[in-house]
Amino acid sequence: MHFLLRTDYEAVRKRGLRILSKTENIHVARVNASRSTEEIGPCDLVIVAVKTTSNADLPPLIAPLLGEQTMILTLQNGLGNEEFLAQNFGAERILGGICFICLNRTEPGVIERFDNGRLTIGEFRGHPRPRLHDIAWEFKRCGIVCRVTADLALERWRKLVWNIPFNGLSVIAGGVDTAAILADEGLSPARS
């Protein structure tokens, strides 16, 4: 497993990666991090986990990672991400994922996790194939709740509807983050 780290590279190389939560703190001291995708080379699976505002940067970043059978799984919020990747790399390679996670990157190499999350993954086009179930199994093997969907578009819309109360509550409460919303009985849509 390789990680492309641009802004956090130095911090992660020096101190590793930390994931902090209410129930456990995880420290990965040695992370296989690279500054460029050329250093990594072709992979079986590329996971895209950048903000969509960085999508224009993806074509030159992803190209060195592609082999003949490489799959690309986008774990980005919003609509149109799979279409963008399909246009640049071919629809056959593209998988989509929806993340229901409650976390914040608080500093370089440090992530605070406020609640358990889950993934839903699906094919960009067509019904789930064995490759999708293999990827879901790998996530599950790592302790990540992951399910396969036959309707990725429906799941994307469900995620957008789920985000609506958090976005509105954050604004109404003066810009608080998801952790504060979940911690406040009066604000938390998860407890409604």
C-alpha positions as CSV (number, residue, x, y, z in Angstrom):
1,M,0.0,0.0,0.0
2,H,1.3,3.4,-1.0
3,F,0.2,6.9,0.0
4,L,0.6,10.0,-2.1
5,L,1.2,12.8,0.4
6,R,1.8,16.2,-0.9
7,T,1.3,18.7,2.0
8,D,1.6,16.2,4.9
9,Y,4.6,14.3,3.5
10,E,7.3,15.6,5.8
11,A,5.2,15.3,9.0
12,V,4.1,11.8,8.2
13,R,7.7,10.7,7.3
14,K,8.9,12.1,10.7
15,R,6.1,11.2,13.0
16,G,3.9,8.7,11.2
17,L,0.2,8.8,11.0
18,R,-2.1,9.1,14.1
19,I,-5.8,8.3,14.2
20,L,-7.4,9.5,17.5
21,S,-10.8,8.5,18.7
22,K,-12.9,8.1,21.9
23,T,-12.2,4.3,22.1
24,E,-8.7,4.0,20.7
25,N,-5.6,5.8,19.4
26,I,-3.8,4.3,16.5
27,H,-0.2,5.2,15.5
28,V,1.3,4.0,12.2
29,A,4.9,4.8,12.7
30,R,6.1,3.8,9.2
31,V,3.9,4.9,6.3
32,N,4.8,4.0,2.7
33,A,4.5,7.6,1.6
34,S,5.6,9.2,-1.7
35,R,5.7,12.7,-3.0
36,S,4.9,11.7,-6.5
37,T,2.9,9.0,-8.3
38,E,6.0,8.4,-10.5
39,E,7.7,7.1,-7.4
40,I,4.8,4.6,-6.9
41,G,4.2,3.3,-10.4
42,P,1.4,1.1,-11.6
43,C,-1.1,-0.3,-9.0
44,D,-4.0,-2.7,-9.0
45,L,-6.3,-0.1,-7.3
46,V,-6.1,3.6,-7.0
47,I,-8.2,5.2,-4.3
48,V,-9.0,8.9,-4.9
49,A,-9.6,10.7,-1.6
50,V,-9.0,14.3,-2.4
51,K,-11.5,17.2,-2.3
52,T,-13.3,17.6,-5.6
53,T,-11.7,21.1,-5.9
54,S,-8.5,19.1,-6.8
55,N,-10.0,17.1,-9.6
56,A,-8.3,19.1,-12.3
57,D,-5.0,17.9,-10.8
58,L,-5.9,14.2,-11.1
59,P,-5.2,13.3,-14.7
60,P,-1.4,13.8,-14.5
61,L,-1.3,12.3,-11.0
62,I,-3.2,9.2,-11.8
63,A,-1.6,8.4,-15.2
64,P,1.7,6.9,-13.8
65,L,-0.4,4.6,-11.5
66,L,-2.2,2.9,-14.3
67,G,-1.5,-0.6,-15.5
68,E,-3.6,-2.6,-18.0
69,Q,-6.1,-3.7,-15.3
70,T,-5.9,-0.8,-12.8
71,M,-9.2,0.1,-11.1
72,I,-9.9,3.6,-9.8
73,L,-12.2,4.0,-6.8
74,T,-13.3,7.5,-5.9
75,L,-14.2,8.2,-2.3
76,Q,-15.2,11.8,-3.0
77,N,-18.4,13.6,-2.0
78,G,-20.7,15.1,-4.5
79,L,-21.9,14.3,-8.0
80,G,-19.9,14.0,-11.2
81,N,-16.7,12.5,-9.9
82,E,-17.1,9.1,-11.6
83,E,-18.0,10.8,-14.8
84,F,-14.9,13.0,-14.7
85,L,-12.7,10.0,-14.0
86,A,-14.4,7.9,-16.7
87,Q,-13.9,10.7,-19.3
88,N,-10.2,10.8,-18.4
89,F,-9.4,7.2,-17.8
90,G,-12.2,5.1,-19.3
91,A,-15.5,4.0,-17.7
92,E,-14.4,0.4,-17.4
93,R,-11.8,1.3,-14.7
94,I,-14.1,3.4,-12.5
95,L,-15.7,2.5,-9.2
96,G,-17.4,4.9,-6.8
97,G,-17.7,5.0,-3.1
98,I,-19.7,6.8,-0.5
99,C,-18.1,7.4,2.9
100,F,-20.2,8.0,6.0
101,I,-17.4,9.1,8.3
102,C,-17.1,11.6,11.1
103,L,-13.5,12.8,11.2
104,N,-11.3,15.8,11.0
105,R,-7.7,16.2,9.9
106,T,-6.5,18.4,12.8
107,E,-2.9,18.8,11.8
108,P,-0.5,17.2,9.3
109,G,-0.5,13.4,10.0
110,V,-3.2,13.6,12.7
111,I,-6.8,12.5,12.2
112,E,-9.5,12.7,14.9
113,R,-12.3,10.2,14.4
114,F,-15.6,11.1,16.2
115,D,-17.8,8.2,15.3
116,N,-17.7,4.9,13.4
117,G,-18.0,5.1,9.7
118,R,-18.9,2.9,6.8
119,L,-18.4,2.7,3.1
120,T,-20.7,1.8,0.3
121,I,-19.1,1.0,-3.0
122,G,-20.4,0.4,-6.5
123,E,-19.6,0.1,-10.2
124,F,-19.7,3.3,-12.2
125,R,-21.6,1.4,-14.9
126,G,-23.5,-1.8,-14.6
127,H,-24.1,-4.4,-11.8
128,P,-21.5,-5.3,-9.2
129,R,-18.8,-7.6,-10.5
130,P,-16.5,-9.9,-8.5
131,R,-13.8,-7.3,-8.4
132,L,-16.1,-5.0,-6.4
133,H,-16.8,-7.7,-3.9
134,D,-13.1,-8.4,-3.6
135,I,-12.4,-4.8,-2.7
136,A,-15.2,-4.8,-0.2
137,W,-13.8,-7.9,1.4
138,E,-10.4,-6.1,1.7
139,F,-12.0,-3.2,3.5
140,K,-13.9,-5.5,5.8
141,R,-10.7,-7.5,6.5
142,C,-9.2,-4.2,7.7
143,G,-12.1,-3.6,10.1
144,I,-14.0,-1.1,7.8
145,V,-17.7,-1.7,7.4
146,C,-18.2,-1.9,3.7
147,R,-21.1,-2.9,1.5
148,V,-21.6,-3.3,-2.2
149,T,-24.5,-1.5,-4.0
150,A,-26.1,-2.2,-7.3
151,D,-27.2,1.5,-7.6
152,L,-24.3,3.9,-7.0
153,A,-26.3,7.0,-8.1
154,L,-29.0,6.3,-5.5
155,E,-26.4,6.0,-2.8
156,R,-24.8,9.3,-3.9
157,W,-28.2,11.0,-3.5
158,R,-28.7,9.4,-0.1
159,K,-25.4,10.8,1.0
160,L,-26.2,14.3,-0.2
161,V,-29.5,14.1,1.7
162,W,-27.6,12.9,4.8
163,N,-25.2,15.9,4.5
164,I,-28.0,18.5,4.4
165,P,-28.8,18.5,8.1
166,F,-25.1,18.6,9.1
167,N,-24.3,21.5,6.8
168,G,-27.3,23.5,7.9
169,L,-26.8,22.8,11.6
170,S,-23.1,23.8,11.3
171,V,-24.1,27.2,10.0
172,I,-26.9,27.7,12.5
173,A,-24.6,26.8,15.4
174,G,-22.0,29.2,14.4
175,G,-19.7,27.1,12.3
176,V,-19.2,24.1,14.6
177,D,-17.9,20.9,13.2
178,T,-19.5,17.5,12.9
179,A,-18.0,16.4,16.2
180,A,-19.7,19.3,18.1
181,I,-23.0,18.5,16.4
182,L,-22.8,14.8,17.3
183,A,-21.8,15.7,20.9
184,D,-24.8,18.1,21.4
185,E,-28.0,16.2,22.0
186,G,-30.0,19.2,20.8
187,L,-28.2,19.4,17.5
188,S,-27.4,15.8,16.5
189,P,-29.5,14.6,13.6
190,A,-28.1,11.1,14.3
191,R,-30.0,11.0,17.6
192,S,-33.3,12.2,16.1
